[in-house]
Amino acid sequence: MAELKKIMIVDDSRLVRMALVRNLKDHFEIREEGDGEAAWQQLLVDPEIKAVISDLQMPRLDGFGLLERVRESQLPR
């Protein structure tokens, strides 16, 4: 069986994360985070994460800030 690609779902709403996980779990290995800062920290240490689905309005670091960090980073993916 093929290994599933890892994605990250970032949303401060647990219910939204649960709904997305329910719909995507058969197709992807999923990592969840509740805010952009926690998501950024995971992206720094886990090179296997291939895509991010993010809310825009979150505490600590919003989705726009997370996207800006990803675009400006030197991460090799």
C-alpha positions in Angstrom: 0.0 0.0 0.0 1.3 3.5 -0.9 2.3 5.8 1.9 -0.1 8.7 2.4 1.2 12.3 2.0 1.2 14.3 5.2 -0.8 17.5 5.4 -1.5 20.0 8.2 -4.9 21.4 9.1 -4.6 24.7 11.0 -7.7 26.1 12.6 -8.6 27.4 16.1 -12.0 25.7 15.8 -11.8 22.1 16.9 -15.1 21.4 15.1 -13.8 22.6 11.8 -10.6 20.5 12.2 -12.7 17.5 13.0 -14.9 18.0 9.9 -11.8 18.3 7.6 -10.1 15.3 9.2 -13.2 13.2 8.7 -13.3 14.1 5.0 -9.6 13.8 4.3 -8.3 11.0 6.6 -8.6 8.3 3.9 -6.4 10.2 1.5 -3.8 11.9 3.7 -1.9 11.5 6.9 -3.1 14.5 8.9 -1.4 16.8 11.5 -3.6 19.3 13.3 -2.7 22.6 15.0 -4.9 25.2 16.6 -3.0 28.3 15.7 -0.5 29.6 13.1 2.4 29.8 15.5 2.1 26.1 16.5 1.7 25.2 12.8 4.9 27.2 11.9 6.9 25.3 14.6 5.7 22.0 13.2 6.6 23.0 9.6 10.1 23.8 10.8 10.7 20.3 12.3 8.6 18.1 10.1 9.8 18.1 6.4 7.2 15.4 5.5 4.3 18.0 5.6 3.5 18.6 2.0 0.5 21.0 2.2 -1.3 23.2 4.7 -5.0 24.0 5.0 -5.4 27.0 7.2 -8.0 29.3 8.7 -7.3 33.0 8.3 -8.4 34.4 11.6 -6.6 32.6 14.5 -4.9 33.6 17.8 -1.1 34.2 18.0 -0.4 34.0 14.3 -3.2 34.3 11.8 -3.4 32.5 8.4 -2.0 35.4 6.5 1.1 35.6 8.8 1.6 31.8 8.5 1.5 32.1 4.7 3.9 35.0 4.8 6.4 33.0 6.8 6.1 30.0 4.5 6.7 32.1 1.4 9.7 33.9 2.9 11.3 30.8 4.4 14.2 28.9 3.1 12.5 25.6 3.8 13.5 23.1 1.0 9.9 22.2 0.1 
